[in-house]
Amino acid sequence: MTQVLSAALAGLVLSVTGAFGASAAGAADNPAAKAFGARQKVEQASLSPDGMSVALVQALDDGQASALFVARLDGSSQLKPILTASGDPERLRACDWVSNGRLVCRISTRVLRDGLRLGFTRMIAIDADGTKVQELSARTHGQALGYHQDGGEIVDWLAGDATGSVLMTRSYVPEVSTGSILSNQKQGLGVERIDTGTLKRTLLEPPRADVVDYISDQHGAVRLYGRQAKTTAGYTKARIDYFYRQADGGAWLPLGTYDDDTHEGFAPVAVDRDLNAAYGFEWVKGRQVVSRLALDGTLAREVLVARDDVDVDQLIRIGRQNRVVGASFATDKRQSVFFDPTLRKLAASLSKALPGQPSVSFVDASQDESRLLLWAGSDVDPGRYYLYDKATRRLSEVAPDRPDLADIKLATVQAVTYKAADGTQVPAYLTLPPGSQGKALPGIVMPHGGPGARDEWGFDWLSQYFAHQGFAVLQPNFRGSTGYGEAWFEKNGFQSWRTAIGDVNDAGRWLTDQGIAAPGKLAVVGWSYGGYAALQSSVLDPDLFKAIVAVAPVTDLDALREEARGFTNYKLVDAFIGQGPHVKEGSPAQNAARIKAPVLMFHGDQDDNVGVGESRLMLSRLKSAGGKAELVVFPGLDHQLDDSAARSQMLDKAEAFLRASLGL
C-alpha cells in the first residue's frame, strides 16, 4: 500500500500524500528539453541488512513529488511505492533500513514564521509494506521559547542490534515555566537511543548548549562531540571545539579546535572502534588532507592521504557501520585511495567489467558486506545502481538514474587547461556536440556555482543539453574554486571577484582563439554563483559575451548579506562577503549600465539560498539602464528548480534566447 501520512509534527502539519497538483511551470514542447530537464529518477538508495531488499527514493512525474519505493531483490516483487511526498513544501530526503522490515526516513519542509521562511526536519519510521508509520522526532509543546526546527539526525544505526533501534540526536528547546511544573528547561543537543518499533526513548547524552555534532563509533558508543563558538549576540563563529571520550568511557577530554576561516586544527568526521582513532580533515601546506588521530589519550596524528596538486576532500565509507575504507580527490577525474586492499581490487575490477569503465562508488552493503549496492556512471552515462554478490560474483542492475536519456547519445567530456591573462593555467572541462569536429561552433562558458565548489568530470545535465543542441561548452574551475588548495581559492569568489571573473572571461577568449567558438557566437550561462559570474563577466568586459543566461543569480553583495541578517550565520556570511570597494564594484546590479548583452534570468520564488528579489533588482536596474532583459519566475520552486516541467521550460527558453541573441 502507498501510505498517506498526515500528522501534526511538533506544531507543523506535514502532509505526505499520494495526490499532487501539476507544476505551475508549463512543460516545454521540445523533446530534448524534456529529456534533459527531467529530474534525476533515483535520489537516494539503501540496501537492507540481509541484502535481499532495496529502498529507492525516486522522483515522480508530478512537480517536485517523490516517493519511497521498496522491492525484494530475488525477483519475487517489483518496486512499489509505500510513502510519497508532494515536495511542496514537504520533501522526502532519505530513507534507510533499520532492520529487514523497517525503514527510517528524513522529511524536510519550509514554514513562514515571523516573516522568515524557516526550514524544519522530522524523522519517521515505516514498515516495508507501508504500514506502522511513526514519528521518531521528539515533540515539543506550545510553551516552547523557540522553534523546534531540528528533528534529529541518526548518529548510529546500531548495525548489530536486532531490535531496530538507533542513536539519534535530539534538540531540546526550553519552555515557558510560569504556572507549570512539567515544563522543559533543558537546552541544546543531546543523544537518545530510540526503539523504532516501540518508540521507547533512552537518554544517552544529555543536551549541551551550542553542540552541533555527535560522532559515534558505530557500535553504540558516542565518542566525540563538537561545540560551535558563538558571539555574545548569539551569532555562530567559524570555530568548533571538539571533545572526545576514551574507549572505556570516563570524562570528556579536549580533542582540539577547528577554525573554518583560518583552516587551523583537525576536523573529525568518523571514529574507528577497532583502531580507537578518529578520521578527519586538516590543512597541511595549503592543501586539505585526510588524517587519523589516536583517541587513546596521546592524540597522535598521522596524515593518511595527501596530494601536492589538489585537496583530498572525501572519505569513502561502506556498510551499515559506515566504516571508513578510503579517501578520494578530484584531479582531471575523481580518484580513490582505498585503505582496504580487497575493496581496492574489487572497485578496479568492477570498473573494468562495466561498459565504458565508469567511476564506481559503494553506496550501501548488507550487514556482513557480502552484498554491495553500487553506483556507476561517467560523462556519457548519467549513472545506474547495481547489486554485487560477492559469493556468486554476479552484478545485477537495480535502477538507472536518468531513464529519459536512455536513447540519447551523450557527449564526451574532456579535461583541458587554458592560459589566463596573467599566465596562470586554469583547469576546465570541454564538452563538444557528439560527432562534432569542434570548430566554428556557438560557444558557452558555464561557470559553476558556489563559489565554494568546483566542477568535476562526469555527467552534467545542463552542459550536456547544450552540447546535444550543437553548442561547445567550457566549464572553468576559475581561481576562487575549491579543491585546488588555499592559494587557488584566494579570498573567495566575491572578495577576489576580479581574478575569478577574469578567469571566466579568459575561458571565453580561449574558446574563440582555439577556433572552437565562431567569432561573435559566444555566450555565458551560469547558476547561483555561476549566474553571478555570468552577469559580472560583462561588467568586466562588456563586449565579450553576446548573451547572458543567469539562473538564481547573486546580483548584489549587500543584498545577499542582508538576506542572512535574521539568521545565526549572519556574521559568517558578513565576513565571507567582506567590506570595501569590491562590494559595489563586484555587484552586477550596481553596475548594470556596463552590461551590453541581452540577459535572461530564471528564479524560483521560494529560493532560500539567493532570494528572488536579487533577480528582480537586476531586472529593474538593467531596464533602467536601457538594457534588454527578461526574468522568468517559477512559483513554489527553490534554488534547485527541482521540477521537471520547470527545468524543461528553462532549457527550451534559454536555447531559443541564445539562438536569437547569437543570430543562429
KOLPA-300065 format. One record per residue (C-alpha): residue in one letter; x, y, z. Coordinates in steps of 0.25 Angstrom, whole numbers, plus 2048, in hexadecimal, padded with zeros to 3 digits. Each point is the difference from the previous one (the first is absolute). Layout:
<recs>
A_X_Y_Z;
...
</recs>
This chain:
<recs>
M_800_800_800;
T_804_80E_7FE;
Q_800_807_80D;
V_7F8_80D_802;
L_806_807_80B;
S_7FB_80D_807;
A_804_803_80E;
A_803_80C_808;
L_80F_800_803;
A_804_809_80B;
G_7F6_80B_7FC;
L_803_7FD_7F1;
V_7F5_7FA_7F7;
L_808_7F7_7F7;
S_7F8_7FA_7F5;
V_806_7F5_7F8;
T_7F6_7FB_7F7;
G_7FE_7F9_7F2;
A_7F9_80B_7F9;
F_807_80C_7FA;
G_7FD_80C_7F7;
A_806_803_7F3;
S_80D_809_800;
A_7FD_80E_7FE;
A_80A_801_7F5;
G_7FB_7FA_7F3;
A_808_7F5_7F9;
A_809_804_7F4;
D_7FB_7FB_7F3;
N_80E_7FB_7FD;
P_804_7F1_801;
A_80E_803_803;
A_7FD_80A_80B;
K_7F6_7F6_806;
A_80A_7F5_800;
F_80C_808_806;
G_7F7_808_809;
A_7FA_7F4_807;
R_804_7FF_80E;
Q_80A_7F5_804;
K_7F7_7F4_803;
V_807_7FA_80B;
E_803_80A_80B;
Q_805_7F6_80B;
A_802_7F1_802;
S_801_7F6_80B;
L_803_7F1_802;
S_7F9_7F8_80B;
P_809_7F9_80B;
D_7FE_7F3_7F9;
G_803_805_7F3;
M_7F3_7FB_7FA;
S_7F8_80D_7FF;
V_802_80E_7FA;
A_7FA_80D_803;
L_800_80B_7F6;
V_7FC_80F_802;
Q_7FB_803_7F2;
A_7FB_80D_7F9;
L_7F2_7FF_7FB;
D_7FB_807_7F3;
D_7F7_80A_807;
G_807_80D_804;
Q_80A_7FE_80C;
A_7FA_7F3_805;
S_808_7F4_804;
A_7FD_7F2_806;
L_806_7F5_808;
F_800_7F3_7F8;
V_804_7F2_805;
A_803_7F3_7FA;
R_805_7F2_802;
L_80D_7FE_7F8;
D_7FD_7F1_7FE;
G_7F6_803_7F5;
S_7F4_7FD_809;
S_7FB_80E_800;
Q_800_80D_7F7;
L_804_80E_805;
K_7F3_805_807;
P_7FE_80E_807;
I_7FD_800_80F;
L_802_80E_803;
T_7FE_80D_7F8;
A_803_80F_802;
S_7FB_80B_7F8;
G_80D_808_800;
D_7F8_80D_802;
P_804_802_80B;
E_803_7F2_806;
R_80C_7F9_7FA;
L_804_7F1_802;
R_80E_802_802;
A_806_7F2_803;
C_7FB_7F2_805;
D_809_7F5_806;
W_7FD_7F2_805;
V_801_7FF_80F;
S_7FC_7F1_7FF;
N_7FC_7F7_7F5;
G_7F1_804_802;
R_801_80F_804;
L_806_80D_7FB;
V_803_80E_806;
C_7FD_80C_7F7;
R_804_80E_801;
I_7F6_80B_7FB;
S_802_80F_7FF;
T_7F7_80B_7FE;
R_7FF_810_800;
V_7F7_808_808;
L_7FF_80F_801;
R_802_805_80E;
D_801_80F_805;
G_803_804_7F1;
L_80B_7F6_7FE;
R_7FF_7F3_7F8;
L_806_7F5_809;
G_804_7F2_7FE;
F_7FB_7F5_808;
T_804_7F1_800;
R_7F9_7F4_806;
M_803_7F1_801;
I_7F6_7F5_7FE;
A_800_7F1_800;
I_7F8_7F7_7F7;
D_7FF_7F1_7FD;
A_804_7FB_7F3;
D_7F2_7FD_7FC;
G_7FC_80E_802;
T_7F9_7FE_80E;
K_803_805_80E;
V_805_80E_7FD;
Q_805_806_80D;
E_807_80D_803;
L_80E_7FF_806;
S_803_80F_803;
A_7FC_804_80E;
R_7F4_809_800;
T_800_80E_807;
H_7F5_807_806;
G_7FA_80E_7FD;
Q_807_806_80C;
A_80E_7FE_7F9;
L_808_80D_800;
G_805_7FD_7F2;
Y_7FE_7F9_7F3;
H_803_7F1_800;
Q_806_800_7F3;
D_809_7F4_801;
G_7F9_7F3_800;
G_80D_7F8_803;
E_80B_7F8_7F8;
I_804_7F2_801;
V_80D_7FF_807;
D_801_7F0_800;
W_7F7_7F6_7F9;
L_804_7F5_80B;
A_803_7F6_7F5;
G_802_7F5_80A;
D_7F3_802_807;
A_7F4_7F8_7FD;
T_7F5_809_806;
G_800_80A_7F5;
S_806_80B_809;
V_808_80C_7FC;
L_808_80B_807;
M_7FA_80D_7FC;
T_803_80F_804;
R_7F5_808_807;
S_7FF_80F_800;
Y_7FB_805_80D;
V_7F8_80D_800;
P_7FD_806_80E;
E_7F2_803_803;
V_7F8_80B_808;
S_800_7FB_80F;
T_7F6_80A_805;
G_7F4_7F8_807;
S_806_7F3_7FC;
I_808_7F6_807;
L_802_7F7_7F3;
S_807_80A_7F7;
N_80D_7FC_7FA;
Q_80C_809_804;
K_80A_7F8_7F8;
Q_807_806_7F4;
G_80A_7FC_7F6;
L_803_7F3_7F8;
G_7FF_7F2_807;
V_800_7F2_7FB;
E_7F5_7F5_802;
R_7FF_7F1_7FE;
I_7F3_7FE_7F9;
D_7F9_7F3_7FD;
T_7F9_803_7F3;
G_7F6_7F6_802;
T_7FB_803_80E;
L_805_80E_800;
K_807_7FE_80E;
R_80A_80B_802;
T_80C_7FF_809;
L_809_80D_802;
L_80F_7FC_7FD;
E_806_80E_800;
P_7FA_80C_807;
P_7FD_80D_7F8;
R_80C_809_7FF;
A_7FF_80E_7FC;
D_806_804_7F2;
V_803_7F2_7FD;
V_7FF_7FE_7F1;
D_805_7F1_7FE;
Y_801_7F3_806;
I_808_7F5_7FB;
S_7FF_7F1_804;
D_809_7F4_7FE;
Q_7F4_7FA_7F8;
H_7FF_7F5_80B;
G_7F8_808_80A;
A_80A_809_807;
V_800_80F_7FE;
R_80F_804_7FF;
L_801_80E_7FB;
Y_7F8_80D_800;
G_802_80E_7FA;
R_7FC_80D_807;
Q_7FF_80C_7F6;
A_804_80D_806;
K_7F6_80C_800;
T_801_80F_802;
T_7F9_807_80C;
A_7F5_803_7F7;
G_7FE_7F1_7FC;
Y_806_800_7F2;
T_808_7F4_7FD;
K_80F_801_7FE;
A_809_7F8_7F6;
R_807_7F8_80C;
I_7FB_7F3_805;
D_806_7FA_80D;
Y_801_7F1_800;
F_800_7F6_80C;
Y_802_7F1_801;
R_7FE_7F5_80A;
Q_809_7F4_801;
A_7FC_7F2_7FC;
D_7FD_7FC_80E;
G_7F7_80C_803;
G_803_80B_80A;
A_801_80F_800;
W_800_808_7F3;
L_80D_805_7FC;
P_804_80B_7F6;
L_804_7FB_7F3;
G_803_80D_7F9;
T_7FA_80C_7F8;
Y_7FD_801_7F1;
D_7FF_80E_7FA;
D_7F9_800_7F3;
D_805_80E_7FD;
T_80F_7FE_803;
H_800_7F1_7FD;
E_807_7FD_80D;
G_7FE_7F3_807;
F_7FA_7F3_7FD;
A_7F1_7FD_7FD;
P_7FC_7F2_804;
V_7F5_7F9_7F7;
A_800_7F2_804;
V_805_7F6_80B;
D_806_7F2_7FE;
R_7FD_7F8_80D;
D_80B_7F5_7FD;
L_80B_80A_7FD;
N_7FB_809_80B;
A_802_80C_7F7;
A_7F9_80B_7F9;
Y_800_803_7F1;
G_7FF_80F_7FC;
F_806_80B_7F7;
E_80A_80A_803;
W_809_80A_7F7;
V_80E_7FE_7FE;
K_809_809_7F8;
G_7F4_807_7FA;
R_7F8_7F3_7FC;
Q_7F5_7F8_806;
V_805_7F2_805;
V_7F9_7F4_806;
S_807_7FC_80E;
R_7FD_7F6_80B;
L_801_805_80F;
A_802_7F6_80B;
L_7F5_800_80B;
D_809_7F9_80B;
G_804_80D_807;
T_80C_803_7F7;
L_7F9_807_7F5;
A_80B_7FB_7F7;
R_7FC_804_7F2;
E_804_7FA_7F2;
V_7FE_805_7F2;
L_7FA_7F5_7F8;
V_7FD_806_7F2;
A_806_80D_7FB;
R_802_806_7F2;
D_809_80B_7FB;
D_7F6_804_7F5;
V_7F2_7FF_806;
D_7F9_7FF_80D;
V_7FC_7F3_806;
D_7F1_803_803;
Q_7F8_7F3_802;
L_800_7F4_809;
I_7FC_7F2_7FA;
R_7F7_7F9_809;
I_7F8_7F3_7FF;
G_7F6_7F7_806;
R_7F6_802_80C;
Q_80B_803_809;
N_805_80B_7F7;
R_80E_7FC_801;
V_80B_808_7FA;
V_807_7F8_7F5;
G_807_80B_7F8;
A_800_80F_7FB;
S_7FE_807_7F2;
F_804_80C_7F9;
A_7FE_806_7F2;
T_80B_803_7F6;
D_7FB_7FF_7F2;
K_7F7_7F5_805;
R_7FD_7FC_80E;
Q_809_7F5_805;
S_7FF_7F7_80D;
V_80B_7FB_80A;
F_7FB_7F4_807;
F_805_7FC_80D;
D_7FA_7F3_7FE;
P_808_7F8_7F6;
T_7F4_7F6_7FD;
L_7F7_80C_7FD;
R_80B_807_7F7;
K_801_7F4_7F8;
L_7F0_7FE_7FF;
A_7FE_80E_7FC;
A_80A_7FF_7F4;
S_7FA_7F3_7FC;
L_7F2_805_800;
S_804_80D_7F8;
K_807_7F7_7F5;
A_7F4_7F7_7FF;
L_7F6_80B_7FE;
P_7FE_806_7F2;
G_809_80C_7FE;
Q_807_7FE_80D;
P_7F8_80A_808;
S_803_805_80E;
V_7FB_7F7_80B;
S_7FC_803_80E;
F_7FB_7F8_80B;
V_7F2_804_805;
D_7FC_7F6_80A;
A_802_7F2_805;
S_7FA_7F4_807;
Q_803_7FE_80F;
D_80B_7F6_7FC;
E_804_808_7F4;
S_7FE_7F4_7F7;
R_7F7_808_7F7;
L_803_80E_7FC;
L_7F8_80B_7FA;
L_808_808_7F6;
W_7FE_80C_7F7;
A_808_801_7F3;
G_800_80C_7F6;
S_808_808_7F6;
D_800_80C_7F7;
V_7F7_7F8_7F6;
D_7F9_7F8_80A;
P_7F7_808_80A;
G_802_7F4_80A;
R_7F9_7F4_805;
Y_7FF_7F7_80C;
Y_805_7F2_801;
L_7FF_7F5_80A;
Y_80D_7F8_801;
D_800_7F2_807;
K_80E_7FC_804;
A_7FD_7F1_802;
T_7FA_7FF_7F2;
R_809_80B_7FA;
R_7F3_805_7F9;
L_7FD_80E_7FC;
S_7F1_804_7FE;
E_7FB_80D_7FC;
V_7F6_806_80A;
A_7FB_80D_7FA;
P_805_80B_7F7;
D_802_80F_804;
R_7FA_806_7F4;
P_7F8_7F7_7F7;
D_7FB_80B_7F8;
L_80E_801_7FA;
A_801_7F1_7FD;
D_7FF_802_7F0;
I_807_80D_7FF;
K_80F_800_7FC;
L_808_809_80B;
A_80C_808_7FE;
T_80E_7FC_805;
V_806_80A_80A;
Q_80F_804_7FE;
A_809_806_80B;
V_808_80C_7FA;
T_808_80B_805;
Y_800_80E_7FB;
K_809_80C_803;
A_7FB_80C_808;
A_804_80E_7FD;
D_80B_7FF_80B;
G_805_7F3_7FA;
T_7FA_7F7_80A;
Q_7FB_7F3_7FB;
V_7F1_7FE_803;
P_7FA_7F2_800;
A_7F3_7FE_7F9;
Y_7F6_7F6_7FA;
L_7FD_801_7F1;
T_7F3_7F9_7FB;
L_7FE_800_7F0;
P_7F4_7FC_7F9;
P_800_7F1_7FD;
G_806_7FD_7F2;
S_805_80F_7FF;
Q_80E_804_7FB;
G_800_80A_80B;
K_802_80C_7F7;
A_7F8_80D_7FD;
L_7F5_7FC_80A;
P_7F8_809_808;
G_807_800_80E;
I_7FB_801_80E;
V_809_803_80C;
M_7F9_7F9_80C;
P_806_804_80E;
H_7FC_7F8_80B;
G_7F8_804_80D;
G_806_802_80E;
P_809_807_800;
G_805_7F5_809;
A_7FF_7F5_7F6;
R_806_7FA_7F3;
D_7FC_7F9_7F4;
E_804_7F1_7FE;
W_801_7F7_7F5;
G_7F3_7F8_7FE;
F_7F1_802_7FB;
D_7FA_80E_801;
W_7F2_801_7FB;
L_802_80F_7FD;
S_80C_800_7F8;
Q_7FC_7F3_7F9;
Y_7F3_806_7FC;
F_807_80C_7F9;
A_80B_7F7_7FA;
H_7F5_7F7_7FA;
Q_7F9_80C_7FA;
G_80D_804_7F9;
F_808_809_80A;
A_80E_7FF_805;
V_800_801_80F;
L_80C_803_808;
Q_7FF_7FF_810;
P_80C_807_806;
N_805_7FE_80E;
F_804_80E_802;
R_808_805_80B;
G_7F6_801_80C;
S_7FC_7F2_7FE;
T_802_7F5_80B;
G_808_7F4_7FE;
Y_80E_806_7FC;
G_805_805_80D;
E_7FF_80D_808;
A_808_808_7F6;
W_7F7_7FD_7F4;
F_7F4_803_809;
E_806_80E_803;
K_7F7_808_809;
N_7F3_7FA_7F9;
G_7F9_802_7F3;
F_7F9_80D_805;
Q_80C_807_807;
S_809_7FC_7F5;
W_7F6_802_7F5;
R_809_806_7F6;
T_809_7F4_800;
A_7F5_7F6_7FF;
I_7F8_808_7F6;
G_80C_803_7F8;
D_803_7F1_7FF;
V_7F1_7FE_7FB;
N_802_80A_7F5;
D_80E_7FA_7FC;
A_7F8_7F3_7FF;
G_7F8_806_7F5;
R_80C_807_7F9;
W_806_7F2_800;
L_7F4_7FA_7F9;
T_801_80A_7F5;
D_80F_800_7FF;
Q_800_7F1_7FE;
G_7F6_801_7F5;
I_7F6_7F8_808;
A_7F6_80B_801;
A_7FC_808_7F4;
P_803_80F_801;
G_7F5_808_806;
K_7F9_7F3_804;
L_804_800_80F;
A_7F6_7FF_80C;
V_801_7FE_80F;
V_7F7_7F7_808;
G_800_7FE_80F;
W_7F8_7FC_80C;
S_801_806_80E;
Y_80E_806_801;
G_802_7FC_7F2;
G_7F4_809_7FD;
Y_807_80B_807;
A_80D_7FD_7F8;
A_7F8_800_7F3;
L_7FB_80E_803;
Q_80C_806_806;
S_809_7FB_7F4;
S_7F9_80A_7F8;
V_803_80B_80A;
L_80F_7FD_7FF;
D_7FF_7FE_7F1;
P_7F3_805_7F9;
D_804_7FC_7F2;
L_804_7F2_803;
F_7F3_7F8_801;
K_7F4_802_7F7;
A_7F6_7FA_809;
I_7FE_7FD_80F;
V_7F8_7F6_807;
A_800_800_80F;
V_7F8_7F6_809;
A_7FD_804_80E;
P_80C_80A_800;
V_806_809_80B;
T_7FF_80E_7FA;
D_803_809_80C;
L_80A_7FC_80B;
D_7FA_809_80B;
A_7F2_7FA_7FC;
L_806_7F2_802;
R_806_805_80E;
E_7F2_805_804;
E_7F9_7F3_7FD;
A_808_7FA_80B;
R_7FE_80A_80A;
G_7F5_7F9_808;
F_807_7F3_801;
T_80B_7FB_809;
N_80B_7FF_7F5;
Y_7FF_80F_7FD;
K_80E_803_805;
L_806_7F5_7F7;
V_7F8_805_7F4;
D_804_80E_803;
A_80F_7FC_801;
F_800_7F8_7F4;
I_7FA_80C_7F7;
G_809_80A_808;
Q_801_80F_7FF;
G_806_809_7F7;
P_800_805_7F1;
H_7FE_7F2_7FB;
V_7F2_800_805;
K_7FB_80A_7F7;
E_809_7FD_7F5;
G_7FD_7F1_800;
S_7F1_802_800;
P_7FA_7FE_7F3;
A_7F3_808_804;
Q_809_80C_804;
N_807_800_7F2;
A_7F4_7FC_7F7;
A_803_80C_7F6;
R_80D_7F9_7FC;
I_7F9_7F3_7FB;
K_7FD_801_7F1;
A_7FC_7F1_7FD;
P_7F1_7FC_802;
V_7FD_7F9_80D;
L_7F7_7F5_803;
M_7FE_7FC_80F;
F_7F8_7F4_807;
H_7FD_800_80E;
G_7F7_7F8_80A;
D_7F8_809_809;
Q_802_7F6_80C;
D_810_801_7FF;
D_806_800_80E;
N_80E_801_7FA;
V_7FF_80C_7F8;
G_7F3_808_801;
V_7F8_802_7F3;
G_801_80F_804;
E_80E_800_7FB;
S_7FB_7FC_7F2;
R_7F5_80A_800;
L_80A_80B_804;
M_809_7FD_7F5;
L_7F4_800_7F6;
S_7FD_80E_805;
R_80E_805_7FF;
L_802_7FB_7F2;
K_7F3_805_7FB;
S_803_80E_806;
A_80E_800_7F9;
G_7F9_7FD_7F3;
G_804_7F1_7FF;
K_7F9_7F5_7FB;
A_7FC_7F6_80B;
E_7F5_7F6_804;
L_7FD_7F8_80D;
V_7F8_7F3_801;
V_7FC_7FE_80E;
F_7FB_7F1_804;
P_7F6_801_80B;
G_802_7F6_80B;
L_80E_7FC_7FC;
D_80D_801_808;
H_80F_802_7FC;
Q_801_7F3_7F8;
L_7F3_802_7F8;
D_7FE_7F1_803;
D_7F4_7FE_7F6;
S_801_7F9_7F3;
A_7F6_809_7F9;
A_807_80D_805;
R_80D_7FB_7FC;
S_7FC_7FC_7F2;
Q_7F9_80D_7FE;
M_80D_807_805;
L_809_7F8_7F6;
D_7F6_802_7F5;
K_7FF_80F_802;
A_80F_802_803;
E_804_7F9_7F3;
A_7F6_809_7F8;
F_806_80C_807;
L_80E_7FC_7FC;
R_7FD_7FD_7F2;
A_7F9_80D_7FE;
S_80A_808_807;
L_80C_7FA_7F9;
G_7F9_800_7F2;
L_800_7F1_7FE;
</recs>
